[in-house]
Structure formats: C-alpha cells, structure tokens
Amino acid sequence: MDEQTIVAPATPVGEGGVGIVRLSGSRSVELLERFFRPSRQLFPLPSHRLCHGHLVADDGTHLDEVLAVFMGRPHSYTCEDVVEVHCHGGNSVVRRILDLFIAAGARLARPGEFTLRAFLNGRIDLVQAEGVAELIRARSESARRIALGQVEGRLSSLIRSHRDQLADLLALVEACIDFPEEDLGVELSPVSEGVGELLAGIDGLISSFDQGRILREGVSVLLLGRPNVGKSSLLNAFVGEARAIVTDVAGTTRDLIEESLAIGGLPLRLVDAAGIRETEDPIELEGVRRARARAQEADLVLLILDGSQTPGDDDLLALQVCDPHRTLLVLNKSDLPPAPLPTPFAELSRVRVSAHNGQGLVALREAVVSFFGAGGEVGEAPLVSERRQLEALIRCREALGRVTVCSDSPELAALELREALDALGDVLGETTPTEILDRIFSRFCVGK
C-alpha cells in the first residue's frame, strides 16, 4: 500500500462557516507540529481532542485561526495517524492550507483514497465502503437508511454468515475426499440440505436488489401526452413551483425538463417531454423524437389525457409509444365533467386529477409509489443495492445450483462450493482485483 501521507479538503468547495483539511499517514503529526501553534496545549497533542491555535507558515505568515485534532492509529477512520485542521470555510483559506501541507511533502489524495485505506487496513469491508459513498449521495430518507445499514455492517454480517455456512459445508466434503479410508460418516445428503438453505438465503438477497436499487437510485417517471393536455401544469403541481412554462399555445415544451424529488421516501426523477403529435416543425419534431426515446427508458410513464374530452388521434399516437405494463393513465381536468373513455385507454390503470386545483394529486403520488412496491419504507432486513454485489451473488447462486447435481461426485461438489465461496468473498472485497477496486473508489469525492 502507498505509504505517503495524503491530504485533501474534507468539506465541499465553496464558502461556508467551516472548512476541514484532512491528512492521513505516518507524517500527519509531524506536519501538524510544524505549522500549528496551539494556544494552551503543548505537544504532543492528546488524541481525539480538538485544540485551538493558529496555523503559521515557515516564513511566519499567519494563515488562519483554527481548531486541530489528532486521531492516533489504529483508532481513526483510516487506521493510520489522521489529522484534521478546522479552518474558516473559504476557497482561498482552504487552498492555502492545502498548498502548505503539499509543499511540505504530503500528496493530494485521490478520490476515495481515505476510505480505500480504511478498507485496505481492514477497518471496513468493500460493502461498507460502498455504503459510505452511497450515504454521501443519498437523496432520500430511504436511500440514507439503506446506505447507513451497509456502513454499519448489516449486509456484510449476513453475507459473512452465509460464507461461514459455505466453509463448513466445504470442510465436510473435503474431509470425505481427503480421508476416504476413514469412516467419518460424512454423506452428501446433509450437504445438499445445507446448500438448499443457503440457496434460499442467497435468493432472498438477490430478490431484494430491485427494491434496493429503486430506493437508492430513484426511478424515472415520464409525463407523456399530446400537446396542451396539462403535462407542464402537472409537473409544476408535483414540484410545487412554476418549473415549466404553461400557456394556451400548444407545443410550448420542446425539450426534456427534469426535476428530482421524493414522494413517500421514494427518490424520483420527474421528466416533462414535448407533446406527441404529427408536426413539420423541425425543433418540435426533435422534441417529439426525444420524448419517444425517453418513453422506452422510463421506469414509469404517466400518460396524460384531458379527462373532459374524448381521446383523439394525437392521444392514440401517445398511447402507441407506451408499454402498457409501465404506464399509468392520468385523466387531467377532473374538475370538469368527464368524457367517455374508449378502449384501449380503458384497459389501463388510471387516476383522475386536476392540475388546476390539486384534486387527486395525493392519490396520484400514492399510485406512483404503489407501482414500484417501495412504499418508501426500509425494514430491518438488509437490501442489496449495488450491481457489483448482485452479480457476485448470482455467481454464488449458480455455483450452489451446480452443487445440487453433483450428488455422486464429492470432488465436483467441492469445486463448486469453492466457486460459491469465492463469489461471496468478491462481495466483501476479499478477492476483488485491483482494477475493480480502482473503479469503485473513483466514484468517491476527494476527501472521503
């Protein structure tokens, strides 16, 4: 592992009350003592205690009044000596302090390098490390709770339990292989029973991925319909502000307008698109093309009709773009007398709303959450939310499935059990190649 002392800002770039510069490595304390002038406390500074003082350059230049804290190894985030300098939160101040430590021999940390060192030093596993990144990026309460559960080791603990069961089964099979002359009483039928239990547990984790992904990443919901049917008004009603232009002129929206919000704890990307219709206008035509393309990608399409009018040809064009399994019909203008709803529109699940007075919006929000089965709630059971974890668990399940057809060959059964064991090791980061680690930690912000 890189033995250099690293430094980075641990707070976002910009103006603020406090900025934090973090160092980790064997020279952290040396660099702090070189530039920090404590007000009362003499060196060596006590571990895990904030000390007031000033940061002064070698030439006597006063940089800032600061609080400094030293966290001695291994009781720190990285399991190395860690120093934090809490200064005034301005770009110039933080930049000057960074330059000071870099000029003295520290190296600017790469994205996620502090957490990478925590992983390499054994303080956390790879699932927990990924949870750190997701906790920082969480855009909803549900996403925060999933990520916190990973950081606290709930998912890791369950996977380790499965791994220990696998190791015990492998030991039984290998004992049967290594000591055939000894009557150890080892049969493959108990192993098959244990594999069945493991398969059920792994299948449960795999099946949790869809909910975990939805609650972590959010879902894409497209507002689709003919021009001037109320899509932009509905977007504004959802977000509570005039985000999209609303006029009586058809075709006002030419491009995709996207807003992020949370409904019932479900992170959601709401997209307003150009109205679907036949047109010769090249700009509007491009908007319609983009709307059609987004309809193929969206997790859910809200097909909006004017509920006070019988659907026309442009409404049918919009319907043809939609996958009925991913479409919810929204009948706008419920404050007006309803018009008959012909087939095939009548076959879709529907909600009546009024973007004008807000009637039915609560029911629409509930219908969106219900469609994804998320409910905005996260229970105590760990959820898998990273595709890397899912792929490793699928490999484990496939290997366990092959064990069940190896009843007459302990050697083949042992081979597949090892494959399953390695797959669970990949989830925890015990057997993960360096290039995969680099890819994972490159998603982190600098300073974490």
N, C-alpha and C positions, 0 to 999 in steps of 0.2 A: 504494500500500500504506500501511496505517496506520503512521505514524512514531512513535507513542507508545512509550515504554518500558513493557514489561509485566512483571508479577511473579506468581508462583504457587508453591505448595509442589510440589516435585518428588518427594516421598515421600508414602505413604498417610497419611491422617488416623489418629491413634491414638498410643499410647505406643510408644516404641522408643528404641534407643540413640542414633540419629542422625536428625535431620530436615534436609531440604535445601530452602532457598528460592532460587528461580532468577529472575534478571532478564535481559531481553534488550532491546536498543535503545540508542540513542545516549547516553542519560543513565545507563546502568548503572554506569559507572566513577565518574561524578560522585556518584551516590547512595551507592556503597560508600565513597568517600573521606569523605563527610560523616559517616558513622556508625561506620566501622570504625577501631579503634585498634590497629595492628599492634604486636606485641611487639618485633620487631627490624627487620624490613624497612621501609624508608622508601618513601613514594610517589614516583614511580609504581610500582605493583606489577608484577613481571615476569609475562608472560603464561604461562598454563598451569602455574602453580606454587602449591601450597597454602601459605597464610601464616597463622600463628597470631596471635590477637589477641582483642579484646573488642568487642562491639557496644554503643555508647553513644548514647542519645537526646540531642537538642539540649539538654535541661534537665539533662544529666549523669546521668540514670538508667542504671544498668548493666543491660543486658538479658541478656547471656549471654556465656560464653567460647566462641569459635567458630574455625573454620577458614574462610578465604575464598579463592576462586580467581577470577582474571580471565582470560577467554579472548578475545583480541582478534580482531576481524573481519579477514579472512573465515574464519579458521581456528577456527570454532566450529560448534555444531550448527545455528544459525540463519543463519550467515554474517554476523551482527551482533555487536557487543560483548556478551558474555554474562558475567554474574557469578553465582556460586553461593556461598551462605552455609551452611556446615555447622554446625548448632547441635545442642543436645540435643533428642532426639525426643519432645517432649511437646506436646499440643494448645495449651496456654497459651503456651509459648515460641514455637512457630511462628506462632501467631495474632498475637502481639505484634510479631514481626519483620515480618510481612506488613503490619500496620497502620502500622508505622513508614515503610515504603517507599511505601505508598499515600498516606499523609498528605503525603509529600514530593514527590508528583507522578507516581508510577508508577500504572499501571492494572492491575487484576486481569485476568489472561489468561483468555480464553475457552477452552473445551475444545479441545485440539489446536492451539492457536494457535502454539506454538513450532514444531511440525512443519509447520504451514501456512507459516510464514515461511521455514523451510528449503526448502520446495517453491517458493514464490514467488521466492526468491532464487537458485534454480537449483542448490541443492546436491543435491537428490534429485528424482526424478520422482514421479508420482502412484502408480505401482505400488509404489515403495519406501516411500512414505508410508503406504500401506495395510498394507504389511508390518510397519511399526513398531507399528501398532495391534494387528495380529494376534499379533505377538511378545509383547506385553504380556499379551494374553488367552489365550495358548497353554495348553491343559490337558493336553497330552501331548507326548512327545518328537517324534512325527511332526509335530504342529502347529508345534512350535518350529522344526523343521528347514525346513518349508515357508516359514514366515514369515521366517526368517533368510535363506533363499535369495532372497526378494523384497527384503529390506533390502540385501543385498549386490549386487543388480542383475542376478541371473542371468536372470530372466524379462524384465526390461527390455532386457537386451543382445540376447536372441533376438528380441524384437519390433522393436527398432531395426534388426537385420539384415534382417528381412522388410520393414521400411519402406524401407530403403535400396535393396533389390531392386525394390520397387514404384516408387520415384522414378526409378530407372534405366530401367525399362520405360516409364514415363510420358514421360520425356525422349525416348526413341526414337519414340514415337507422335507426340508434339508436333512433333518435327523433321520427320516425314513430312507433318504438316498445314501447318506454317509455311513449308516450302520445297518445295512440290510441283514447282517448275520445276528444282530442283537434283536431280540423280540421286544421292541419298545411299545408295541401295541398301538402304533400310530397308523391310522387309516385316513384315507382322503375324504370319507363321508363327513366327519366333523369339520374338515377344512372347507368343504362345499357349503356347509351350513354357515360357517363364518363369512365366507365370500358372499353368500346371499344377503347377510345382514349388512355387510359393507356396501354392496351394490345399492341397497335401499338408502343408505345414508348419503352416498355419492350422488345418486339420482335426485335426492332431495335438494342438495346444494346446486346441482345443475338446473333444476326446475326453478330455483329462486332467482336465476340470472335476469329473466325478463323484468320482474318487478324491481330488482336491484338496479338494473340499467335505467329503467324509466324514472325511478325516484332520484337517481344520481345525475343522469344526463338531461332529464326532461324529455318532453315529447314535442313534435312539430304538428301544429294544428293549422290547417289552411282554410281561410274564408273564401269560398268559391261561389260563383253565380253570374248571371248576366249583369250587364251594366245597370247602375242606378237601382239596385234591388235592396241596398242598405248594408252592404259589406263594410264600408268605411265607418258608417254610423255604429255598427255593432262593434267594430274594433275599438272605437273611441269609448263606447259604453263599457267594454271589458276593462280597459286600462284606466278609465276614469279621467281622461283628458282628451283634448282635441288633437290627437296624434295624426290623423289622416284628414285630408281636405274633403268636406262634404258639400256638394252643390246639387242643383237640379239638373245640371248638364251631365249627360251620360258619358262614360269613358274618362272621368277625371283621373282615376288611378291608372297609371301607365306602367309602373314598376312595382316590385315587391316591397312592401312595408312590413318590417318585422319588429315585434315587441316581445320582451321577456317578462313574465310574471309568474306568480304561483297561485294556484287555485286549490284550496283544501290541502295544502302542503305538497301539491304536485307541480314541479317546475315545468313551465310551458312556454314554447315559442310560438306566438300567435302571428300568422302571416296573412296580410291582406294583399290580394292579387288583382290584376286587371280583370274587368268583366269579360266573360266569354261571349263572343258573337262574331259573325262574319263581318270583316272590315277590310277596307282598302288602304287605310291609313298605315304607313309603314311603321310608325312608332307604336301605335296601338297594337298592330299585328305582332310586334316583338313582345309586347307586354302579355298578349294572349298566349304566345308560344311559351313564355316563362311560366305563366300560370298553369298551363297544361303539364309542363315538365315537373313543376313542384307538386302537382296533384299525385304524380307517380311516386314521389319520395315521402310525402307527408304520412305521419302515423295516423292521422285522422283528418278527414275533410268535412267541414261544415258547409253543406250545400244549402245556400240561402235562396229562398223563394219569397216573392211578395204574396203572403197568405191571403190577401184580399183580391187577388186576380188569378184567373185560370192560367196555368203554366203555358208558355208559348214556345216557339221554335228555339229561341236562344236558351231557354231553360232546359230544353231537351239536349242541346249541344253541351251544356254544362254537365248534365247528368251522364252523358256518354263518356266524359273524362274520368268519372269517378269509379272506384272499386266499391261495390255495394257493401262489402264486408268491412270497409274502413270509412264509411260515410254515415253521417248523421244529418238528417234533413231539419233545417231551421226555417220555420214559417214566420217571417217577419210581418210587422204591422198587425199584431194580434189585437190592437185597439180598434181595428176596423172589422166590419162583418166578414167572415171567412168565405172563400170561394171553394167550390168542389175540387177535390184532389184526385186526379185521374191516375190510373196505372201508367207507368211503373213507379211513380213517385209515392203512391200509397203503400208500397211494399217496404219502404224504408222506415226505420225508427225515426221519430220526429219530436220536436219540441216547438211550441209556439212562444214567440217573444215579441216584444215591441222595443226596438232600439230607441224609439222616440221617448217613451215614458219609463223604460226599465222593466216593464212587466215580463215575467218569465225568465229573467236573466239568472236568478238563483237556480231555477230548475235546469237551465242550460249548463251552468257550471257543474251542477251535480251529475248531469248526464255525461259530461266530458270525463270527469273523474271516474265515474262508474264504468265507462267504456274501457278504461285501462285497468280496471280492477285494483287500482292502487289505494284508493281511499285516503291517501295522504298519511297513512299511519304505518309506522315501522314497529313491529313487535320485538320480542327479545331474541328470536331466532336469527342467527347471522344470515346475511344475504350476500351472494356473490354478485359483484357489480363490475368487475374488470374482465374484459375479453381474454386477457392472458391467463387469468385464473380459470376461466371457463374452459379454454382449450386444453389446459393441463388436466382438469378434472374429467373431460371427455376421454382423453387418452387413458386415464386411470380406469374409467368405466369399461372402455373397450378391452383393456388387458384383463380386467376381472371377468368380463364376459367370456373371454377365451379360456380362463381357468376352469370354468364350469364344464367345458367339453374335453378337459384333459384328465378325466377321472381314472384312466388306466395308465397314465404316464406322470409319475412324480417329477421327472426331470423337466417336462414341458410346463407343468404346473408351477414349478419353482421359477422358471424363466419368466412366465407371465406375471407372477407375483412380484418379481424384482422390477419388471417394467412398470407395474402399478405403483410400487413404492417410489421409484424414480420420478414418476409423474407428480406425486404428492410433494416430493422434495422440490420439484420445479415451482410449485405454488408458493412454497415458503422461501424459495430462493437458495436452497441448499445445493442445488445442482444447476443453477442458472448460468449460462455462458455470459462472458463479459460484455459482448455486443448487445445482449438483451438488457443487461443492467444499464449500460450507457443510454439505451433508448428510453428506458423507464425514467431514469433520473434527469434526462434532458428536458422533461416536461415540467420540472420544478422551477420555481422562481430562484433567482440568485439570492443568497442569504438564508435559504432553507435547505 
